[in-house]
Amino acid sequence: LTTSGSVSMYDIACGVWRVAILPIGCGVLSLVFTVKLIRISQRVDGNASMPGVKEVVFLLVFFAVFLFLIQNSFELMRSIYEVCRLAIDRTAGLFGSGSRLSLQAVSITTDDDVAALLAMLVVALVSWIVVIVAYVVALVVSWARAIQIYVMAAFSPIPLSLMSLDETRQMGVGYLKNFAAVCISAPSKSRLIHAPPMNENSMPNTFPMALAYSSPTCIR
């Protein structure tokens, strides 16, 4: 997920978005524009009047706005992630990091109590194994969330272009809701397991790091 030579997961996701998905999103938007233009022309023919000129102008503005959103969809997804991460960061800061547990205060054994020491050793070993298993599971889930964020961000032009059509608008809105939900859950999990931050060589400083609490910063 970090780097393989000079290529990172961020580079792969951004490259797929730019080379493969962005042209598809622009094509879908062009199709939507054509459908809307045909509907306007049918209304104009039916009414035999000229109010369609204003509708065409509005349609051009509508097309320009959605084209801008699609062409900057990767940064838009990054911004959504950053807002969620910042909210979680500030919320977690309200509770602090806690303090260390004093072993002397909770110790109930003496140096001569061998049986109690062995029992505590067994309990500590079992607890250590449980903690390790739980940490590995949480880490795997965090990695999966990080990959999911990258994939959803890379494919964002398609649902954004679908938002421009009334019949498919709910699909785009649902996609953004799901992406926001993933962005909220990803830093929360990494905050709980205290994963170390990613370095700048693995990803830029502010985009997803569901694996680590510090996130990448900007699109290169």
Secondary structure per residue as TSV (DSSP state, phi and psi in degrees):
chain	resnum	aa	ss	phi	psi
A	1	L	-	360.0	-26.6
A	2	T	-	-84.0	-87.5
A	3	T	E	-136.8	150.5
A	4	S	E	-130.9	93.6
A	5	G	T	73.5	-121.5
A	6	S	T	-101.9	5.1
A	7	V	E	-108.8	128.6
A	8	S	E	-111.8	169.1
A	9	M	H	-61.2	-36.5
A	10	Y	H	-61.1	-45.0
A	11	D	H	-61.6	-40.3
A	12	I	H	-65.0	-47.7
A	13	A	H	-63.3	-44.5
A	14	C	H	-66.3	-38.4
A	15	G	H	-65.6	-42.6
A	16	V	H	-63.4	-42.4
A	17	W	I	-59.8	-45.9
A	18	R	I	-72.8	-41.2
A	19	V	I	-87.3	-39.9
A	20	A	I	-107.3	-48.4
A	21	I	I	-83.5	-39.2
A	22	L	H	-59.1	-45.4
A	23	P	H	-60.5	-35.5
A	24	I	H	-65.7	-44.4
A	25	G	H	-60.5	-41.7
A	26	C	H	-66.6	-36.1
A	27	G	H	-64.8	-41.8
A	28	V	H	-63.6	-40.9
A	29	L	H	-63.8	-39.4
A	30	S	H	-62.9	-38.9
A	31	L	H	-64.2	-42.5
A	32	V	H	-62.6	-42.3
A	33	F	H	-60.0	-42.2
A	34	T	H	-64.1	-42.0
A	35	V	H	-62.4	-45.9
A	36	K	H	-64.7	-37.9
A	37	L	H	-65.3	-38.5
A	38	I	H	-64.5	-40.7
A	39	R	H	-63.2	-40.9
A	40	I	H	-64.4	-42.7
A	41	S	H	-64.4	-35.4
A	42	Q	H	-66.9	-38.9
A	43	R	H	-67.5	-38.7
A	44	V	H	-64.3	-43.8
A	45	D	H	-63.6	-36.5
A	46	G	H	-71.2	-35.9
A	47	N	H	-90.4	-15.1
A	48	A	T	53.8	41.0
A	49	S	S	-135.2	-178.0
A	50	M	S	-113.8	18.9
A	51	P	T	-69.5	-8.6
A	52	G	H	-66.5	-18.9
A	53	V	H	-63.2	-44.5
A	54	K	H	-64.0	-39.4
A	55	E	H	-65.5	-37.4
A	56	V	H	-65.5	-40.3
A	57	V	H	-62.5	-45.3
A	58	F	H	-61.1	-37.4
A	59	L	H	-65.7	-38.2
A	60	L	H	-64.7	-42.7
A	61	V	H	-63.9	-43.0
A	62	F	H	-57.9	-45.5
A	63	F	H	-63.9	-41.1
A	64	A	H	-64.4	-40.6
A	65	V	H	-65.2	-46.9
A	66	F	H	-69.3	-32.8
A	67	L	H	-64.2	-39.4
A	68	F	H	-63.3	-43.5
A	69	L	H	-63.2	-41.7
A	70	I	H	-68.9	-41.6
A	71	Q	H	-68.8	-19.3
A	72	N	T	-116.8	25.8
A	73	S	H	-64.7	-35.2
A	74	F	H	-65.7	-41.2
A	75	E	H	-68.6	-34.1
A	76	L	H	-62.4	-43.7
A	77	M	H	-65.1	-38.4
A	78	R	H	-63.0	-39.4
A	79	S	H	-66.0	-40.3
A	80	I	H	-60.5	-43.5
A	81	Y	H	-63.0	-41.8
A	82	E	H	-64.5	-39.4
A	83	V	H	-62.5	-45.2
A	84	C	H	-63.5	-42.7
A	85	R	H	-65.0	-40.6
A	86	L	H	-65.5	-39.6
A	87	A	H	-63.3	-43.0
A	88	I	H	-66.9	-38.6
A	89	D	H	-61.3	-46.4
A	90	R	H	-70.6	-35.3
A	91	T	H	-66.3	-43.1
A	92	A	H	-66.1	-31.0
A	93	G	H	-66.9	-20.3
A	94	L	T	-68.0	-26.2
A	95	F	T	-99.4	-9.0
A	96	G	-	72.5	-174.8
A	97	S	-	-104.6	0.7
A	98	G	-	78.4	-174.4
A	99	S	-	-131.4	162.3
A	100	R	-	-73.1	148.0
A	101	L	-	-84.0	131.0
A	102	S	-	-81.9	114.9
A	103	L	H	-68.0	-31.4
A	104	Q	H	-67.1	-32.1
A	105	A	H	-72.6	-27.6
A	106	V	H	-104.2	-2.7
A	107	S	-	-71.2	134.2
A	108	I	-	-120.4	11.9
A	109	T	-	-115.3	165.5
A	110	T	-	-117.7	171.5
A	111	D	T	-65.1	-25.3
A	112	D	T	-90.1	-8.7
A	113	D	-	-87.7	81.8
A	114	V	H	-67.9	-41.6
A	115	A	H	-61.5	-42.7
A	116	A	H	-66.8	-37.4
A	117	L	H	-64.7	-41.9
A	118	L	H	-64.9	-40.6
A	119	A	H	-62.7	-42.0
A	120	M	H	-65.5	-33.8
A	121	L	H	-65.5	-42.7
A	122	V	H	-63.9	-44.9
A	123	V	H	-62.2	-42.2
A	124	A	H	-64.9	-39.1
A	125	L	H	-65.0	-44.8
A	126	V	H	-62.7	-43.6
A	127	S	H	-62.3	-39.7
A	128	W	H	-63.1	-42.0
A	129	I	H	-64.2	-43.2
A	130	V	H	-62.4	-42.7
A	131	V	H	-63.9	-42.0
A	132	I	H	-62.6	-44.4
A	133	V	H	-62.8	-44.7
A	134	A	H	-63.3	-37.7
A	135	Y	H	-67.2	-41.6
A	136	V	H	-64.2	-42.9
A	137	V	H	-62.3	-45.8
A	138	A	H	-63.8	-36.3
A	139	L	H	-67.6	-41.6
A	140	V	H	-63.4	-41.8
A	141	V	H	-63.1	-39.4
A	142	S	H	-65.5	-40.8
A	143	W	H	-61.4	-43.1
A	144	A	H	-62.4	-40.3
A	145	R	H	-64.8	-40.1
A	146	A	H	-62.1	-44.8
A	147	I	H	-64.8	-39.4
A	148	Q	H	-62.7	-39.6
A	149	I	H	-63.4	-44.3
A	150	Y	H	-62.5	-43.6
A	151	V	H	-65.5	-44.9
A	152	M	H	-65.4	-36.6
A	153	A	H	-68.0	-37.5
A	154	A	H	-67.1	-34.5
A	155	F	T	-93.2	8.7
A	156	S	T	-63.2	-29.4
A	157	P	H	-58.8	-32.7
A	158	I	H	-68.6	-52.9
A	159	P	H	-64.8	-31.6
A	160	L	H	-65.9	-38.1
A	161	S	H	-69.0	-31.3
A	162	L	H	-70.0	-22.5
A	163	M	T	-67.0	-18.3
A	164	S	T	-76.5	-12.0
A	165	L	S	-110.0	135.1
A	166	D	G	-59.4	-40.3
A	167	E	G	-67.9	-26.5
A	168	T	G	-115.2	9.9
A	169	R	H	-62.8	-38.0
A	170	Q	H	-65.3	-26.7
A	171	M	H	-65.7	-43.8
A	172	G	H	-67.0	-41.1
A	173	V	H	-64.1	-42.2
A	174	G	H	-62.5	-37.1
A	175	Y	H	-63.4	-43.5
A	176	L	H	-65.4	-37.4
A	177	K	H	-64.5	-42.8
A	178	N	H	-65.2	-38.8
A	179	F	H	-64.7	-42.7
A	180	A	H	-62.8	-38.2
A	181	A	H	-64.2	-41.1
A	182	V	H	-66.0	-40.0
A	183	C	H	-64.0	-32.4
A	184	I	H	-74.6	-41.1
A	185	S	H	-74.5	-31.5
A	186	A	H	-65.9	-55.0
A	187	P	H	-65.5	-28.2
A	188	S	H	-63.2	-44.6
A	189	K	H	-65.2	-43.9
A	190	S	H	-67.6	-30.0
A	191	R	H	-66.4	-37.6
A	192	L	H	-69.2	-37.8
A	193	I	H	-92.0	0.1
A	194	H	T	53.1	48.8
A	195	A	-	-68.7	144.9
A	196	P	-	-69.4	148.5
A	197	P	-	-68.3	152.0
A	198	M	-	-74.4	149.8
A	199	N	-	-85.1	168.5
A	200	E	T	-70.5	-18.2
A	201	N	T	-77.6	-23.1
A	202	S	T	-81.7	-40.8
A	203	M	S	-151.2	158.9
A	204	P	-	-64.5	167.3
A	205	N	T	-75.1	8.2
A	206	T	T	-148.8	7.7
A	207	F	S	-113.7	170.0
A	208	P	-	-40.0	136.9
A	209	M	-	-144.7	70.1
A	210	A	S	-66.5	-19.1
A	211	L	S	-80.6	-30.6
A	212	A	S	-129.5	159.0
A	213	Y	S	-79.0	-35.6
A	214	S	S	-79.2	135.4
A	215	S	-	-111.3	168.7
A	216	P	-	-64.7	160.6
A	217	T	-	-100.8	-42.5
A	218	C	-	-158.4	163.5
A	219	I	-	-80.4	133.5
A	220	R	-	-79.3	360.0
